[in-house]
Amino acid sequence: MSDIQNTEEIRNTKHPWTLLGLWFAAMAGLAFVLASWNNPSFNYWRKGSLGASTLETLGLLIGITVIVVLERSQSVSKLREIFCLQRFRTEYGIRWLFLGVAVGLLLCLKPSAWQSQSSVQQAIIHRAIGEGGLGYFFLFSLVISPFLEEAILRAYLYDAFQSRYSRPSAYALVGMLNIIFHYGEVRGSFFYAYWYAGLGILFCYVFSTRRNLMDSIACHVGYNVARAIIITKWVLSVSH
């Protein structure tokens, strides 16, 4: 069997809409349970970086679990193919890492005339200096989030959509999903909706160049590194 035939067979086993239905249902159930647990100590923990990072990680792990159950894969090699895990190539990875950093700095250091960041800054600062501090905030942003988000949104969903519809349609769908996933930062702002839709499309493009999850992870990490620099600056300015 050729590599192209094998790739198409893997794509045909993917169930993107079923994943989204089950994942969103599970997340809605989790949100309902958490909302009904009106405990002051728990609410304080949830709003800090440790609690927020833990809950977001749980949500992403639920998505990964749904994928594994849907695919019914019993081999590591099959899972590697499903998630497009290939060898990390330094010459590509460094390129995409620096692209992510450049995009992150350009967006985060934008002129204030573009859009007021005050509400988003306050929310992020409050989380970053809450229980857990910057350490947990950056652990999630630089390690956990890029790997799990890229595995679900790019290697599984984008790859499946692109094979079923067209590349522009797949870009649009994943861009919208990126807005939904980052709704806490979008908060009804059209500017930040375009921001996160654009990031989702950028990561899709990076992934599609070689259909290698490691490339989009590198770009995502680079963007989050830039965000970490800016958020640290925000926190230090508030502390002083």
Summary of the structure (lengths in Angstrom):
residues: 240
radius of gyration: 18.3
end to end distance: 62.8
largest distance: 62.8
contacts: 756
relative contact order: 0.15
helix: 82%
strand: 0%
